[in-house]
């Protein structure tokens, strides 16, 4: 029985993780949950899972409304739960920079992490890499693209990989020119053609910031140089990513857009589990698969991500912090869609570069980027 501590329990990935756990009660036990402020959902989860030892709620004002005897609240709730829970695997499904510290704390505790928090590697990849080496712990990818690569690498030698090929749907506006992007609305942006995701990641998909994050994430997960990580437009989102080997054989992982597959592969690796799916992928009903060369002029944030990734240091934290703040302003309709890109570009240009940052310096870089972006549009 594998004991799971779940961060971001009431989000999209969190709820699907719980679904996987409930489908396989003989294999998994939910022993801890943390959420931001969705009290009712959190209490429903607690009621269904008496095995839960600890509960965390980010919003302190809701602490007394949680139906559990051991509740931690506030900014340190995630770390408090990690330090006071007897678990085997941490599933980090929170969004944003705040996910970095729990990843580091869990690894330092000697506990492996199933990771859906891109920012742990975008902002703190150097620290995570160092911690993995020191503790001999493991990261298991939950993002569909990285899970696909992880699956395609099984049984092969990483030294024989020519390149990773990360697929991108192109997001909500893949058929629009940059000129047409000037007037797009929040409502239009949040209508992703293939996936049902949270607001921020849907916006990031449209700007291609999300794909840029995935490039940086792939670098740290698989230890390959950025010259060996390519991206390709694939609007059907059926091929989740590919690996090309030195003999030019290409392995691809295909399937429907169901995040439960990468979740359960991450939490029960190397075993595969049955998955009840309403519409499993059927190749006989797929007329065509389209692949198109990535256009870095159309998607400048992806170009910027490669530059940031190669420089490392604290620039990933700046990139992420600026994006988080700019997306928040866009969702509040305080800036336009294209001003998200402008905000990030300016933050990277103005940031003070730190080659080997500490966690505190990454935290300060993240905060600086947010404040800088706010100041641009005050």
Kinemage of the C-alpha trace (Angstrom):
@kinemage 1
@onewidth
@group {chain A} dominant
@subgroup {mainchain}
@vectorlist {calphas} color= white
{ca unk a 1} P 0.000 0.000 0.000
{ca unk a 2} L 1.532 3.304 -1.102
{ca unk a 3} L 0.703 6.270 1.122
{ca unk a 4} L 0.109 9.491 -0.820
{ca unk a 5} L 0.406 13.071 0.435
{ca unk a 6} L -1.363 15.315 -2.077
{ca unk a 7} L -0.732 19.042 -2.489
{ca unk a 8} L -3.283 20.964 -4.573
{ca unk a 9} L -5.996 18.441 -3.751
{ca unk a 10} L -8.949 20.480 -5.032
{ca unk a 11} L -7.379 21.502 -8.342
{ca unk a 12} L -7.777 19.674 -11.646
{ca unk a 13} L -4.740 17.392 -11.231
{ca unk a 14} L -5.462 16.924 -7.529
{ca unk a 15} L -9.018 15.726 -8.083
{ca unk a 16} L -7.931 13.382 -10.860
{ca unk a 17} L -5.212 12.003 -8.569
{ca unk a 18} L -7.883 11.260 -5.973
{ca unk a 19} L -9.922 9.535 -8.677
{ca unk a 20} L -6.948 7.280 -9.483
{ca unk a 21} L -6.461 6.516 -5.772
{ca unk a 22} L -10.154 5.643 -5.388
{ca unk a 23} L -10.062 3.386 -8.459
{ca unk a 24} L -7.212 1.387 -6.896
{ca unk a 25} L -7.932 1.214 -3.131
{ca unk a 26} L -5.778 -1.912 -2.821
{ca unk a 27} L -2.691 0.014 -3.996
{ca unk a 28} L -3.006 3.562 -2.661
{ca unk a 29} L -3.964 5.302 0.558
{ca unk a 30} L -4.514 9.052 0.814
{ca unk a 31} L -2.800 10.154 4.033
{ca unk a 32} L -2.605 13.931 3.598
{ca unk a 33} L -4.264 16.701 1.588
{ca unk a 34} L -3.566 20.402 1.128
{ca unk a 35} L -5.713 22.964 -0.689
{ca unk a 36} L -5.916 26.728 -1.024
{ca unk a 37} L -9.385 27.785 0.056
{ca unk a 38} L -12.032 25.334 -1.238
{ca unk a 39} L -13.330 24.288 2.155
{ca unk a 40} L -16.391 22.314 1.059
{ca unk a 41} L -14.450 20.200 -1.455
{ca unk a 42} L -11.693 19.610 1.061
{ca unk a 43} L -14.156 18.448 3.709
{ca unk a 44} L -15.776 16.080 1.210
{ca unk a 45} L -12.376 14.524 0.481
{ca unk a 46} L -11.637 14.188 4.214
{ca unk a 47} L -14.987 12.468 4.790
{ca unk a 48} L -14.336 9.912 2.026
{ca unk a 49} L -10.792 9.125 3.186
{ca unk a 50} L -10.543 8.327 6.917
{ca unk a 51} L -6.875 7.394 6.337
{ca unk a 52} L -5.958 11.111 6.128
{ca unk a 53} L -3.478 12.053 8.864
{ca unk a 54} L -2.971 15.758 8.129
{ca unk a 55} L -4.835 18.520 6.314
{ca unk a 56} L -3.529 21.847 5.084
{ca unk a 57} L -5.468 24.954 4.062
{ca unk a 58} L -3.650 27.925 2.574
{ca unk a 59} L -6.223 30.480 3.670
{ca unk a 60} L -5.898 30.773 7.460
{ca unk a 61} L -9.407 32.176 7.954
{ca unk a 62} L -10.889 28.799 6.946
{ca unk a 63} L -8.880 26.679 9.384
{ca unk a 64} L -11.723 26.253 11.887
{ca unk a 65} L -14.083 25.097 9.126
{ca unk a 66} L -11.996 22.028 8.275
{ca unk a 67} L -13.416 18.783 9.667
{ca unk a 68} L -10.187 17.233 10.896
{ca unk a 69} L -8.249 17.184 14.163
{ca unk a 70} L -4.841 17.936 12.613
{ca unk a 71} L -5.041 21.024 10.414
{ca unk a 72} L -2.209 23.326 9.330
{ca unk a 73} L -2.936 26.673 7.746
{ca unk a 74} L -1.264 29.632 6.088
{ca unk a 75} L 1.805 29.943 3.890
{ca unk a 76} L 3.613 27.092 5.651
{ca unk a 77} L 0.726 24.603 5.507
{ca unk a 78} L 2.303 22.471 2.773
{ca unk a 79} L 5.664 22.201 4.493
{ca unk a 80} L 3.989 21.574 7.865
{ca unk a 81} L 2.030 18.685 6.374
{ca unk a 82} L 5.176 17.202 4.796
{ca unk a 83} L 7.026 17.378 8.105
{ca unk a 84} L 4.164 15.893 10.131
{ca unk a 85} L 2.861 13.174 7.828
{ca unk a 86} L 3.975 9.560 7.444
{ca unk a 87} L 3.843 9.115 3.653
{ca unk a 88} L 5.658 7.308 0.843
{ca unk a 89} L 5.157 9.658 -2.116
{ca unk a 90} L 4.396 13.365 -2.431
{ca unk a 91} L 2.155 14.396 -5.322
{ca unk a 92} L 2.832 18.078 -5.922
{ca unk a 93} L -0.095 19.411 -7.937
{ca unk a 94} L -0.034 23.054 -6.826
{ca unk a 95} L 0.417 25.855 -9.332
{ca unk a 96} L 3.136 28.469 -9.091
{ca unk a 97} L 6.421 29.276 -7.366
{ca unk a 98} L 4.984 28.239 -3.991
{ca unk a 99} L 5.340 24.619 -5.168
{ca unk a 100} L 9.154 24.778 -5.137
{ca unk a 101} L 9.742 24.696 -1.381
{ca unk a 102} L 7.512 21.640 -0.738
{ca unk a 103} L 9.344 19.764 -3.512
{ca unk a 104} L 12.705 20.539 -1.916
{ca unk a 105} L 11.508 19.737 1.617
{ca unk a 106} L 10.077 16.368 0.565
{ca unk a 107} L 13.233 15.385 -1.325
{ca unk a 108} L 15.397 16.420 1.643
{ca unk a 109} L 13.195 14.214 3.822
{ca unk a 110} L 14.152 11.341 1.506
{ca unk a 111} L 10.689 11.080 -0.065
{ca unk a 112} L 10.176 10.844 -3.829
{ca unk a 113} L 7.950 13.373 -5.621
{ca unk a 114} L 5.426 12.897 -8.426
{ca unk a 115} L 5.606 16.345 -9.967
{ca unk a 116} L 2.894 18.359 -11.694
{ca unk a 117} L 4.329 21.669 -10.468
{ca unk a 118} L 6.381 22.962 -13.415
{ca unk a 119} L 7.631 25.903 -11.428
{ca unk a 120} L 9.697 23.649 -9.147
{ca unk a 121} L 12.017 23.101 -12.105
{ca unk a 122} L 11.487 26.349 -14.039
{ca unk a 123} L 12.330 28.530 -11.042
{ca unk a 124} L 14.431 26.166 -8.936
{ca unk a 125} L 15.748 23.480 -11.260
{ca unk a 126} L 19.352 23.933 -10.147
{ca unk a 127} L 18.420 23.483 -6.472
{ca unk a 128} L 16.175 20.501 -7.223
{ca unk a 129} L 18.911 18.845 -9.306
{ca unk a 130} L 21.406 19.317 -6.473
{ca unk a 131} L 18.958 17.973 -3.869
{ca unk a 132} L 18.138 14.886 -5.955
{ca unk a 133} L 21.844 14.117 -6.188
{ca unk a 134} L 22.421 14.599 -2.455
{ca unk a 135} L 19.427 12.535 -1.313
{ca unk a 136} L 19.292 9.855 -4.039
{ca unk a 137} L 15.562 10.521 -4.403
{ca unk a 138} L 13.452 10.505 -7.579
{ca unk a 139} L 11.124 12.818 -9.485
{ca unk a 140} L 8.305 11.236 -11.481
{ca unk a 141} L 6.743 13.529 -14.121
{ca unk a 142} L 2.985 14.037 -14.239
{ca unk a 143} L 2.785 16.565 -17.097
{ca unk a 144} L 1.480 14.649 -20.114
{ca unk a 145} L 4.430 15.672 -22.307
{ca unk a 146} L 7.082 14.637 -19.810
{ca unk a 147} L 5.243 11.463 -18.909
{ca unk a 148} L 5.209 10.645 -22.632
{ca unk a 149} L 8.977 11.179 -22.870
{ca unk a 150} L 9.515 9.182 -19.674
{ca unk a 151} L 7.523 6.290 -21.128
{ca unk a 152} L 9.371 6.463 -24.466
{ca unk a 153} L 12.726 6.265 -22.669
{ca unk a 154} L 11.934 2.997 -20.876
{ca unk a 155} L 14.294 0.196 -21.808
{ca unk a 156} L 16.670 2.542 -23.635
{ca unk a 157} L 19.967 4.228 -22.827
{ca unk a 158} L 19.661 8.014 -22.403
{ca unk a 159} L 23.096 8.382 -24.024
{ca unk a 160} L 21.587 7.046 -27.257
{ca unk a 161} L 18.925 9.781 -27.431
{ca unk a 162} L 19.340 12.212 -30.310
{ca unk a 163} L 16.575 14.576 -29.218
{ca unk a 164} L 13.327 14.969 -27.317
{ca unk a 165} L 10.355 16.246 -29.324
{ca unk a 166} L 7.745 18.018 -27.189
{ca unk a 167} L 4.390 18.467 -28.902
{ca unk a 168} L 2.308 21.635 -28.574
{ca unk a 169} L -1.335 22.121 -29.480
{ca unk a 170} L -0.790 25.826 -30.147
{ca unk a 171} L -3.405 26.846 -27.602
{ca unk a 172} L -6.611 28.798 -27.993
{ca unk a 173} L -5.301 31.092 -30.742
{ca unk a 174} L -3.225 28.747 -32.870
{ca unk a 175} L -5.026 29.881 -36.029
{ca unk a 176} L -4.677 33.606 -35.319
{ca unk a 177} L -1.927 35.946 -36.514
{ca unk a 178} L -0.109 38.203 -34.079
{ca unk a 179} L -2.101 41.121 -35.481
{ca unk a 180} L -5.344 39.340 -34.589
{ca unk a 181} L -4.130 38.751 -31.028
{ca unk a 182} L -4.358 42.450 -30.191
{ca unk a 183} L -8.084 42.335 -29.468
{ca unk a 184} L -8.626 38.845 -27.982
{ca unk a 185} L -10.612 38.567 -24.741
{ca unk a 186} L -10.158 36.612 -21.537
{ca unk a 187} L -13.192 34.489 -22.396
{ca unk a 188} L -11.741 33.554 -25.800
{ca unk a 189} L -8.356 32.748 -24.266
{ca unk a 190} L -9.824 30.296 -21.763
{ca unk a 191} L -11.421 28.131 -24.489
{ca unk a 192} L -8.686 25.585 -25.132
{ca unk a 193} L -9.513 23.401 -28.152
{ca unk a 194} L -8.271 20.101 -26.664
{ca unk a 195} L -7.798 20.176 -22.897
{ca unk a 196} L -9.799 21.218 -19.848
{ca unk a 197} L -7.323 22.927 -17.522
{ca unk a 198} L -6.999 25.662 -14.925
{ca unk a 199} L -7.125 29.312 -15.972
{ca unk a 200} L -3.443 30.126 -15.692
{ca unk a 201} L -2.202 27.096 -17.605
{ca unk a 202} L -4.790 27.728 -20.336
{ca unk a 203} L -3.513 31.293 -20.775
{ca unk a 204} L 0.069 30.009 -20.683
{ca unk a 205} L -0.822 27.529 -23.406
{ca unk a 206} L -2.068 30.363 -25.613
{ca unk a 207} L 1.097 32.439 -25.108
{ca unk a 208} L 3.238 29.270 -25.351
{ca unk a 209} L 4.837 30.190 -22.011
{ca unk a 210} L 3.653 26.790 -20.810
{ca unk a 211} L 5.575 25.031 -23.588
{ca unk a 212} L 8.629 27.096 -22.717
{ca unk a 213} L 8.304 25.940 -19.120
{ca unk a 214} L 8.091 22.360 -20.372
{ca unk a 215} L 11.345 22.749 -22.315
{ca unk a 216} L 13.132 23.888 -19.138
{ca unk a 217} L 11.428 21.140 -17.155
{ca unk a 218} L 12.556 18.500 -19.680
{ca unk a 219} L 16.150 19.709 -19.399
{ca unk a 220} L 16.174 19.114 -15.646
{ca unk a 221} L 14.103 15.921 -15.666
{ca unk a 222} L 16.110 14.091 -18.308
{ca unk a 223} L 19.507 15.809 -18.136
{ca unk a 224} L 19.701 16.669 -21.835
{ca unk a 225} L 21.083 19.857 -23.353
{ca unk a 226} L 18.668 22.435 -24.778
{ca unk a 227} L 20.027 21.695 -28.271
{ca unk a 228} L 18.536 18.215 -27.842
{ca unk a 229} L 15.057 19.466 -26.901
{ca unk a 230} L 12.772 20.425 -29.783
{ca unk a 231} L 9.138 21.501 -29.950
{ca unk a 232} L 6.646 20.821 -32.721
{ca unk a 233} L 3.065 21.993 -33.322
{ca unk a 234} L 0.587 19.128 -33.219
{ca unk a 235} L -2.967 20.410 -33.026
{ca unk a 236} L -4.693 17.081 -32.303
{ca unk a 237} L -2.853 16.515 -28.971
{ca unk a 238} L -2.864 12.766 -29.604
{ca unk a 239} L 0.910 12.317 -29.737
{ca unk a 240} L 1.880 13.655 -26.317
{ca unk a 241} L 5.601 13.772 -27.097
{ca unk a 242} L 8.336 11.770 -28.838
{ca unk a 243} L 11.922 10.638 -28.420
{ca unk a 244} L 14.270 10.308 -31.391
{ca unk a 245} L 17.275 8.031 -30.976
{ca unk a 246} L 20.664 8.231 -32.704
{ca unk a 247} L 19.544 5.661 -35.290
{ca unk a 248} L 16.624 8.015 -36.131
{ca unk a 249} L 14.017 5.663 -34.668
{ca unk a 250} L 11.275 7.778 -33.105
{ca unk a 251} L 9.220 6.526 -30.170
{ca unk a 252} L 5.901 8.303 -29.601
{ca unk a 253} L 3.384 7.992 -26.794
{ca unk a 254} L -0.183 8.431 -28.018
{ca unk a 255} L -3.532 8.563 -26.281
{ca unk a 256} L -6.604 10.600 -25.503
{ca unk a 257} L -6.460 13.790 -23.446
{ca unk a 258} L -6.907 12.090 -20.056
{ca unk a 259} L -4.503 13.237 -17.353
{ca unk a 260} L -5.236 10.214 -15.187
{ca unk a 261} L -2.907 8.125 -17.343
{ca unk a 262} L 0.259 10.159 -16.598
{ca unk a 263} L -0.855 10.539 -12.976
{ca unk a 264} L -1.149 6.832 -12.337
{ca unk a 265} L 2.023 6.056 -14.299
{ca unk a 266} L 3.903 8.503 -12.063
{ca unk a 267} L 2.528 7.240 -8.767
{ca unk a 268} L 2.836 3.499 -9.530
{ca unk a 269} L 5.930 3.472 -11.766
{ca unk a 270} L 7.091 1.133 -13.256
{ca unk a 271} L 3.753 -0.700 -13.190
{ca unk a 272} L 0.843 0.147 -15.452
{ca unk a 273} L -2.687 0.115 -14.070
{ca unk a 274} L -6.056 -0.346 -15.706
{ca unk a 275} L -7.821 2.904 -16.568
{ca unk a 276} L -11.570 3.266 -17.018
{ca unk a 277} L -11.966 5.805 -19.795
{ca unk a 278} L -15.151 6.924 -21.572
{ca unk a 279} L -13.444 7.685 -24.876
{ca unk a 280} L -10.130 5.846 -25.182
{ca unk a 281} L -8.030 6.715 -28.219
{ca unk a 282} L -8.947 4.668 -31.300
{ca unk a 283} L -6.472 5.049 -34.187
{ca unk a 284} L -9.033 3.755 -36.701
{ca unk a 285} L -11.199 6.804 -35.991
{ca unk a 286} L -8.326 9.273 -36.356
{ca unk a 287} L -8.265 10.566 -39.918
{ca unk a 288} L -5.003 12.527 -39.804
{ca unk a 289} L -2.226 13.583 -37.471
{ca unk a 290} L -0.637 16.926 -38.316
{ca unk a 291} L 2.820 18.132 -37.343
{ca unk a 292} L 4.160 21.585 -38.110
{ca unk a 293} L 7.504 23.239 -37.512
{ca unk a 294} L 7.481 25.589 -34.519
{ca unk a 295} L 7.240 29.284 -35.392
{ca unk a 296} L 9.335 31.261 -32.908
{ca unk a 297} L 8.241 34.579 -34.435
{ca unk a 298} L 4.617 33.704 -33.765
{ca unk a 299} L 5.463 32.394 -30.287
{ca unk a 300} L 8.280 34.610 -28.922
{ca unk a 301} L 7.819 33.339 -25.358
{ca unk a 302} L 9.071 29.925 -26.419
{ca unk a 303} L 12.206 31.494 -27.904
{ca unk a 304} L 12.679 33.407 -24.651
{ca unk a 305} L 12.317 30.208 -22.612
{ca unk a 306} L 15.261 28.621 -24.430
{ca unk a 307} L 17.359 31.727 -23.714
{ca unk a 308} L 16.368 31.749 -20.041
{ca unk a 309} L 16.974 28.020 -19.728
{ca unk a 310} L 20.472 28.228 -21.175
{ca unk a 311} L 21.473 31.071 -18.824
{ca unk a 312} L 19.995 29.341 -15.736
{ca unk a 313} L 20.664 31.231 -12.499
{ca unk a 314} L 17.673 33.134 -11.154
{ca unk a 315} L 16.151 33.975 -14.554
{ca unk a 316} L 13.711 31.055 -14.418
{ca unk a 317} L 12.279 32.487 -11.198
{ca unk a 318} L 11.984 35.908 -12.851
{ca unk a 319} L 10.358 34.363 -15.945
{ca unk a 320} L 7.810 32.478 -13.860
{ca unk a 321} L 7.085 35.326 -11.430
{ca unk a 322} L 6.561 37.826 -14.238
{ca unk a 323} L 4.263 35.402 -16.038
{ca unk a 324} L 2.192 34.609 -12.934
{ca unk a 325} L 1.638 38.306 -12.268
{ca unk a 326} L 0.969 39.229 -15.898
{ca unk a 327} L -1.559 36.409 -16.308
{ca unk a 328} L -3.315 37.540 -13.128
{ca unk a 329} L -3.559 41.092 -14.495
{ca unk a 330} L -4.859 39.782 -17.815
{ca unk a 331} L -7.523 37.638 -16.126
{ca unk a 332} L -8.584 40.747 -14.209
{ca unk a 333} L -8.785 42.539 -17.596
{ca unk a 334} L -6.194 45.122 -16.529
{ca unk a 335} L -3.823 44.378 -19.423
{ca unk a 336} L -4.207 42.943 -22.917
{ca unk a 337} L -3.177 39.491 -24.080
{ca unk a 338} L -0.038 40.723 -25.853
{ca unk a 339} L 0.958 42.763 -22.806
{ca unk a 340} L 1.570 39.450 -21.000
{ca unk a 341} L 4.511 38.869 -23.356
{ca unk a 342} L 5.651 42.460 -23.047
{ca unk a 343} L 5.652 42.181 -19.248
{ca unk a 344} L 7.793 39.054 -19.254
{ca unk a 345} L 10.290 40.370 -21.826
{ca unk a 346} L 10.819 43.585 -19.843
{ca unk a 347} L 11.209 41.729 -16.539
{ca unk a 348} L 13.916 39.469 -17.995
{ca unk a 349} L 15.710 42.488 -19.471
{ca unk a 350} L 15.643 44.443 -16.188
{ca unk a 351} L 16.348 41.616 -13.739
{ca unk a 352} L 19.593 41.454 -11.805
{ca unk a 353} L 21.206 38.163 -12.821
{ca unk a 354} L 22.401 35.765 -10.089
{ca unk a 355} L 24.370 32.802 -11.430
{ca unk a 356} L 24.096 30.478 -8.400
{ca unk a 357} L 21.066 31.616 -6.392
{ca unk a 358} L 20.015 30.309 -2.993
{ca unk a 359} L 16.368 29.502 -2.297
{ca unk a 360} L 15.986 32.892 -0.607
{ca unk a 361} L 17.398 34.661 -3.672
{ca unk a 362} L 14.987 32.755 -5.917
{ca unk a 363} L 12.126 33.817 -3.642
{ca unk a 364} L 13.327 37.427 -3.830
{ca unk a 365} L 13.644 37.210 -7.629
{ca unk a 366} L 10.109 35.871 -7.882
{ca unk a 367} L 8.764 38.679 -5.683
{ca unk a 368} L 10.781 41.312 -7.583
{ca unk a 369} L 9.369 40.097 -10.920
{ca unk a 370} L 5.804 40.314 -9.642
{ca unk a 371} L 6.272 43.814 -8.285
{ca unk a 372} L 8.048 44.915 -11.458
{ca unk a 373} L 5.174 43.731 -13.647
{ca unk a 374} L 2.623 45.430 -11.392
{ca unk a 375} L 4.599 48.690 -11.641
{ca unk a 376} L 4.555 48.538 -15.441
{ca unk a 377} L 0.785 48.875 -15.561
{ca unk a 378} L -0.058 50.966 -12.469
